[in-house]
């Protein structure tokens, strides 16, 4: 489980989604197939003709706990991003997790999406 709690009291007064983040870049060939926006979370899902799926999620940092398969793959940090991004490489897809101090974000992408595109998305 990835938990962004650093042991200090979170100074953020955000209890609900106040700012909806959107992905500014999606690789060519992907189309939005699902969108969900609520007071507690935001998620978008894109799919291409090869049935590869990109998924982006935003939740309030206080509520952010993501369960990621810990047996297969490895966890590394992504360089070149504004944030510290953790990536979990699992079989045919990667899970990227980061936060901005108010919200936690998760991007699930097929491993055919190159590193430069991932950095641009994040």
Beta strands, then each sheet from edge to edge (+ up, - down):
strand 1: 2-3
strand 2: 31-37
strand 3: 41-47
strand 4: 53-60
strand 5: 65-66
strand 6: 74-78
strand 7: 85-90
strand 8: 93-99
strand 9: 103-110
sheet 1: 1+ 5-
sheet 2: 2+ 3- 4+ 9- 8+ 7- 6+
end
